Structure formats: C-alpha cells, structure tokens
Amino acid sequence: MLFVIMGTMSGYIGYRAWGDFVKRHRQVLIKTFEIQKHGVPSYSTIRRVVMGVDFDQLAATFNQWAKNYVDLDESEWCSIDGKSIKGTVQDYEKSAHNFVSIVSVFANKRGLVVGMEKFENKEESEIVTVQNLIAALDIKDAVFSFDSLHCQKKLAS
C-alpha cells in the first residue's frame, strides 16, 4: 500500500500506472526498503492487494491518524466536498445510476485531508454523510465551506 500511496502522490493513478511507478523506481525502492527475494510487486500483485483492502477499515484508520496528527487552529478554514469514484457505476441501463462517492474534509491552510467517508448514492445522502463525518471528527471552531448541495432550507437531521 505504501507503493500505491507513493505512486499516487507522484501522479500515477491506477493499477498499471502504479506498476509502472514501481518498475521505474525499482532499484531505489529495493535499496530503501531493503527488499529481498522476489523484488518489487508487479501491477497484478498491486491490483490484488488493493482489491483486498477493506475501505471502511482503511478510512477509519486514516481518520484516527488524521485526528491525532492534524491539530486545527481556531477558525481554520476547511473545505468539504464529495467526489464520485470512476469505475463504480452500477445499473448503467437505468436513469438513476448507483455509484460510490468519497466525502473528504480538507484543511486549506495545511493542505491536508483531515477526514473522509464513503457512501453509495442509492443508499445514503451526501448531506447526511457530511453531517456524520463532521460529528465523528469532532471538529470545533473551524470554518467550513460547502458546495450548494448543503445550502438547502431543510437539511437532513
């Protein structure tokens, strides 16, 4: 997973791209991480590992780490937005597609994500997910910016 994170931070997105990242930086990775035996993983191994990751547990671990690591200042600006994940669309033939989205809380001054949560659009609402995420992260005295979806007169309670 570390190679996936490093590859993503370097602009490599997707299984084959992550495989290319590992192949391109093979010697440095082997030396730095003292990798022995089979060497660096292929893109198919990376794919198998990523597909086996429990995203809910990964998100919970990330949120706990961010909560311990990122200390927000009073009145610090945080942006919150949801983005759909390419490749998760289901029910192509229907007018209302089902897909997975990620909502993230971004601390603008620090340039860090301080929390994230996933939801499926047919099962949950982005509005409720955002409200639950803010409550779970226990962020106080921050200034939030949202998109217009969250400017409704009657929000979910």
Buried (B, 14 or more C-beta within 10 A) or exposed (E): EEBBEBBBEEEBEBBEBBBBBBEEBEEEBEEEEEEEEEEBBBBEBBBEBBEEEEEEEEBBEBBEEBBEEBEBEEEBBBBBBBEEEEEBEEEEEEEEBBBBBBBBBBBEEBEEBBBBBBBEBEEBBBBEBBBBBBEEBEBEEBEEEBEEEBEEEEEEE
